[in-house]
C-alpha cells in the first residue's frame, strides 16, 4: 500500500512532542543510559541533521546541544524538518542509501520518529500501539535499507543463510539472506518491528530463535 510518509511523520512528531509534558528524567529502557530528555535531544538533532542533508547536500552536520528549555527547541526542529521535506519527494538529496531523494528522508525520518515515540511512551508508562500496516513498512525498511548498510560498514557479517519473518496480522513475509530459509520467525508486525529494532527479544516471536540468530547475528540496525 502507498503511505503518505510526510503526513505520518508529522503525526509522530506531534505525539512525541506531547511526551515532553512528562517526566524528562524518566529512563528510556531500550536506549541504555538515556533519559527522556536525552532521547528528545537525539530526535531534535537528527531532525536538524536531515535538514542539512537535504539543503546542504552532505551528512557531516554536527547539531549543537539542546538548550535547557528543550520542548520549544524540539518543536522548532520538527517544524523546520517538515518544511524542508514539503517539496517534491523526487527532489535530489544526500542520503546514506538509495533512493537519493527527499522521499527517502520522509520515510526514514518517520520510522525513526515512530520507534522513538514508542520509546518515549514506554518511558512514561503510556499506551503505545503501533498500526500493523505501518510496522510492515518499517520491517521492509530494515531489509531494504539497513542490512546491506550494516554489512558495508563492517557492523555485521554478511548473512550466510536466510531467515524468513512472517507477520501474522498483515499477511506479509520478508526473507533476508541467501538460499532457502533455515528458520521462520512469526508474530504480529509490531512484534517483528520491535524485535528487529532490539526493543523486544527475538524469543517473543514463534520459531527457531537459535537458528535465526546463528544466521543473522546482527546487529541488523544501527
N, C-alpha and C positions, 0 to 999 in steps of 0.2 A: 504494500500500500504506500501511496505517496504521503509523506508527512511534511507539514509546514514547520520546518525546524526553527525558523525565526520566531514564530508565534509561540512555539513550545519553549524556546529559550527565554522569552520574555516572561512566560508564566512561571518557570522555575526560578528565575531571578527574583520575582516578586515573592514567592513562597520563602526563599532563603532570607530575603530581607525581613520578612515577618519574624523570623527566628532571632533577629537582632534585638528584639524586645525581651528576650530571655536572659538566662544567666550566661554571660560571656565567658565566665570562668569554668563552665562545665567541661568535663573531659570528653574528648572525641575518641570513642573506643577503637576505631579502626584506623586512626591516624595517631600512632603512639607518641605521647608527649605533647600533643596539641590540645589546646582549649578551643572552645567555640570561637573566641576572638582570633586565634591564630588561623583557624580554618577560614574565617571571613577575610583575613588579610591575604591568605593564599588565593582565595577566589578573586578578590579585587585586583591583586597583582597580575593574576592570569588574564583577567579582562583587559588590563592595560597592555599586556604583552601581545595579545591578539590584535588590539587596535594598531600597535606598531607594525605587526606582521603584515597587516593589510595596507596601512597608509605609508609605511616607510620601506616595505619590501624586504624585511630581514627578521631573523629570530634572535637577535642579540640584545634586545631591550632589557634593561635592568630596572624594574619598578622600585621606587623608593618605599621605605617602610610606611605603613599606615599611620595616620595621626591618632592621637589619644581618643578623639571623638570619632570612632570608626564607622558608625552606622551611616551618617551622611556621606562620608567618603565612599563607602561601598556602593551606596545608591548612585553616586555620581559616576563611578566606574562602570556600573551596569548601563546607565543612560548613554554614556559615550560609546560603549561597546555596541549597543543596539543601533545607535545612529550610524556607526561605521559599517555595520553589516546590512543596513537598509539600502542596499544597492542591488543591481542585478546579480544574482548568485553566480553567474558565469564570469563575473569580473575577475581578472587575474589577481592573485595574491600569493605571497610567500607562505608555504605550508611545509610541514615535515613529511608529508606523504601525499600522493595524488588523491583527488584532483587538486591542482594548484589554483584554487578559486575561492571566492568568498563563500560559496556553498559548502566547501569543506569545513570552514570555521563555524558556519551556522550549526551544522550537525555536531561537530566536535565540542563546541562550547556548550551546546545544550546538554549533551550527555555528561560532560564534566560537571555541569551545574546540577544535573539530576542526581548523580551519585553523591555529591557533596550536600545537596539538600537533604538527602536521606541521612547522611552522617549527622547533619545539624539537628534534624528532628529526633534522631535516636539519642543524641546527647541531651536533649531537653525532655526526653520521655514522651514525645508527641507521636501520634499515628503517622505512618509514613508509607502508605501504599504506593506501589508503582504499577501503572497500567501495563497489562501483558503485551499489547501491540507495540508499546514504546520500548519496553525491555527487549523485545525481539530485535529492534533496530540497534540497540546497544550491544546485544550479543554479536550481531553481524559485524559491528564496528571492531570489536576485539579481534575478529578473524580477518577482516579485510583491511585493517589499518595497523593494528598494534603487533601482531605476532611477527610479521616479517620485519618490522622495525626493531623489535626486541632482539631478533636474531642478528640483524645487520649491525646493531650497536654492541653486540657481544654480551648482551644481558641474559640471554638464554641460548641453549644449544638448539640447532635445527631439529625439529621432531623427526624421529626415526621410524615412528609408527603413527597410525591415525587413531583419533578418538572422535566419536560422534556424540553430540549433545542434542537432546530432543526435548523440546518444550511441549509439555502435555496439554497446555491450555491454548496454544495458538497453532498447533499442528505443524510447527516448523522444526527443522533439524539442520545442524551445521556440523561439518566434518573438517577437522584440521589434521594435517599430517599425511604422509604418503601411504598408499596401499589400502587394503581393507581394514576397517576399524578393529582394534584389539579390545576395545571396550566402548560401551554406550552408557552415558550418564543421562538421566532424565529427571525432570522436575518441572515446576512452573517456570515461565520465562523470568519472573522476578528472582526466583531462587538461583537460576543459572547465571543471570547477570551479576547478582551479588556474589556468587561463588567465584566467577571469573575475575571480579574486582577485589577478591580476598576479603569480602565482608561476611561471607558465610563459609564454613568448612565444606569441602567437597563431599564429605560423608553425609551431608544433608540431602544429596542427590542420590537417586536409586542407581545402582550399577556397580561395576567392579572398580572401586576407587583406586586400589593399589595398581592395577594395570594402567588406568588412566594417568595416574601421577608418574608412573615409570616412563610412559610415552611422552608426557608433557610436564616435565618437572618445573618449567617456567623460570622466572615469572613471566606470565603472558602479557602483563600490562606494566606500565612504569610504577 
